[in-house]
């Protein structure tokens, strides 16, 4: 790590790709966990039980959280540094820029990765402060934690997502996330040197769709909570 | 059937590398649609010379799309709107009467503007000098067919070797990355037995040189492939990355 700055641009992109794909997988796990919001009776029982189950890993859970933080940190710092180099590599800008079409995969999403990335980063800080480090409510379920109190995260999300501005903020951030993932998914494989005529065509053609599906999957929750309240 | 068109040109004029440039506006009337873009500029230059204005400088040599000397950006696309075409082979029939064309030089920090539309692409030579060759012991030329190469390998290597080094990839890249150019050469030699021996050192040295010259990092926009007059694929960039990983891991 000592010579992090001096490693080649190709290796920097490989770091961005490996961390990017890992974070993509994390999003899928996160999304699957969120399904518990819609199940269980009374509402929120399964969700709180799931959150408690994760916390019950104790030190392992903390290590996983720190690991995740590390992946985000590496992804963000490497990307920002690379972006700085890229900016310097064209000091005089074009008066007109355009899209060549054809084989090009240049889109508004691909050229604004740093913007969508920074917005998503700001969103994540907000999101973590809002829930992970948000108000601590407790509730008791007879069938969870042996009848001892557990954190009532469901109450917290219900409160937060009753606020129209919060829901609006999530909508904007998740829309941008969809664009970020749209270019990021297929691009990660290309950055790792994984290219195949069919493989690349398939990953590229599903990339923006996957981004959209994941974002919509997350967005359903604030919209649903807002709707039922 | 109209076989001439009228155009409005907005051309980047810059005295020298150190001076600051700006756009100059010219009107072109009755441009024959069958001439090439460079011939259109030739006509403009003749008119400018007659009016006592310094003609626009631009690079060109073979004018048949194979040497890689010409190249500038037309309305935000390197080598203009026609795919797999250099500006010398781009004909005026691809433009409409009354079009406004913004003509700019290839812009990238390593490509210093020499004058007007002429840029110094010496950085490409330095990347090639860093490893884009095969070392051989001098002596007689080797026998033809002494090393047999499969048809498919030969074709793949030739596709990579088709790069003419015009610099459109750098010019069109949002990051001004030279990944397509560098990887085409690395990939060309990687696919032939003669290139295997020095591959590890070559990929590292050429990638380092590319960074050192001040080119950006590739973000997989693939705009380079779309503007490349020879249609060099971003598959080469993937080959370069794999080769670099292999050179570190093994």
Interface residues (C-beta under 8 A of the other chain):
Chain A: X8 X9 X10 X11 X12 X13 X14 X82 X85 X86 X88 X89 X90 X91 X92 X93 X94 X95 X96 X97 X98 X99 X100 X101 X102 X103 X104 X105 X106 X110 X111 X113 X183 X186 X187 X190 X191 X192 X193 X194 X195 X197 X200
Chain B: X10 X12 X23 X73 X75 X76 X77 X78 X83 X102 X104 X107 X108 X109 X110 X113 X172 X174 X175 X176 X177 X179 X204 X207 X208 X210 X211 X214 X215 X216 X217 X218 X219 X220 X221 X222 X223 X225 X226 X227 X231 X233 X234 X235 X237 X238 X239 X240 X241 X242 X243 X244 X245 X248
